[in-house]
Structure formats: structure tokens, C-alpha cells
Amino acid sequence: MNDNNFDLDKAVQQWCEVVLSNDSIKSKNIDELKDHLYCQIEHFQQKGKDDKQAFKLAIEKMGEVEMISGEYEKNRSFLQKLCAFEYGTVADHAKETMSIKSTIVQQSILWAAAIIGTSLIIEDKQQAMSVVFIVLLPLSVANIISLKSGAFAKESRFIKSKISKWFR
Amino acid sequence: MKYSKDFVAASTTPLILAILKQGKSYGYAIIQQVKELSNGEMEWADGMLYPILHRLQKKEFIEAVWGVSETGRKRKYYLLSVLGEKELFQQRDNWQQLNSMLNQLIGDSNE
């Protein structure tokens, strides 16, 4: 009765990869979901289904990946969302126009400047403000402008839709 | 019986905590137990439970430990914490209060 061409473990592994490709679901959570999926598969196997049918029924019961990730998304802190957003825009942009390397260099300069600027402010140096305004501000503006194509358009669309919701 | 989304959302926490009050358990078993307790009427979507468990863990109502299943698979078990037990009794009192208020208003029969 078993379909010999069907590799259950491989199918489960593939399902895990699809779930993990959604960045709301962290890899530390996958073992738990995997155990659940196997429990569900075993349940259907005990009811007389073959591996393939049991797998199919089990992933149906598991729900859509979007639905699962939507629930996980609620657990993220604001900072995590912001990091994912920042990482997402940089990664998207890197794919489109320039090499990942140059994006990393650009981001590194910006962050280095930010760190120097803030450390000077903390130390209460007199030139702190001028460093922030002469180095940090232009760099961040340059950074945003360089990211404006594609990713930036997406950002502003997102912000615009938020704003129009407030004013409705 | 039909349960609204809001009702399910409000009832998951006390149910999970009450199940864990009886001893450590894991996601799949919790879903099965809820199904049995409700005679098959309350069926939670599989994917929704784990994020809720993680939220309860963050609030320190429950603790998680990794263990091994009968078949040797890695399995995450959840346990009720002292704080969680307190929350459970608090929530039970709230539901009992609501129940008694509704009974006073419309009685507990189905007429």
C-alpha cells in the first residue's frame, strides 16, 4: 500500500525549509513544529493512511504557513520588527542594484559614525554636536538616498498607507 | 456549538494553564486534550498554539524544557510555573464570576 517513491523524512524536511523561509519563524522553533507534524503523521498512519496521504493530511491540519507566521509575528518585539525591516530593505536592495559587499561597507561606515557620535555625546565632548551634524547626518542621508530605489519606494508606500489610515 | 474567534482567544490561556496544572505536556497532546474535553467541539488550529505557548512562556506563566519522545524525537515540554498557577486561579475566578452574573440574569437553563 505504501508509495515507494515517497520519502517521508525528506518531505518533512522540505516542509520545514518552506516554513523557515518565512523570517517570522525562527529556526529554534522548527524542532517543535517538526515534532508536532510527526505526531500528526503518526496519528493518520494509525488510522491506516500511507505515508504520502498521512503527510498530506498532516500539513493541511498544520495550517497555512502565512497563518502560522502571522501568529508568530505577534510575538516579535518592536525592535525585532525594526531590525527585520532594516535587514529586509538592505537585502532587497543589494539583490537589485549593487553587490552585498558594498552595501555592507556602506552600512558599516554609517554605524561606525553613529557609534563614534554617540560615544562623544556620552563623554560630553564639546565637538560632539558638530560630529553628529557634519559626519553622521550627511552619512545617514546619503545612505537613505542610496537605498531609495525599490526598497525606499516600498517603505514610503508602507508609510503612506499608514498615514492615510490615520487621516481617514 | 460555534465558538467565536474572540471567545477562543480568551479561553486558550486558562485552558492551557489548567492542562499544565495536571503535569507537564507538549503542544500536540494539549490540542488533543482540549478536543477530548470538549467532546470534539473545540478544535484549535495546530499552528496557532505554539505562538501562544511562547507568549505564556515570556510572561513566565509556563516554563519549557527539551525532552525526548517515546520514539526518540526531540520534544519540547511545558510546565506550569508558580506565577502561572496564580494566573490560572485568577482567571478561573473571573470566569466563575461571569458565569454567576449570566445565571442571575438569564438563568442556567436553555429555555
Interface residues (C-beta under 8 A of the other chain):
Chain A: N29 D31 E32 L33 K34 D35 H36 Y38 C39 Q40 E42 K61 M62 G63 E64 M67 I68 E71 Y72 K74 N75
Chain B: Y26 G27 Y28 A45 D46 G47 M48 Y50 P51 I52 H54 R55 K58 S69 T71 R73 K74 R75 K76
